[in-house]
């Protein structure tokens, strides 16, 4: 039976997400993780990458609004 792990928390900021992602990559590249931890790290990394892409897309939309000469509220992600 597969063990269930707790749901990872959402990063507090973009910078925190990038830092955690960098740490995951370093541990994975070191080749010292057991297979189950390697898979879990890969999943967490994929989630963090998706979260970062969403945040960047939101910032791009905000910049587009600013370039049009009007400032609108940043939509909550």
Number of C-alpha atoms within 10 A of each C-alpha: 3 4 5 6 7 6 7 9 6 11 15 8 12 16 11 14 19 17 13 16 20 13 14 17 14 11 13 17 11 9 10 10 13 9 10 9 12 17 13 12 19 16 12 17 20 13 16 21 15 12 19 20 13 14 16 13 12 16 14 12 14 17 12 13 15 12 10 8 8 9 12 9 7 11 9 6 7
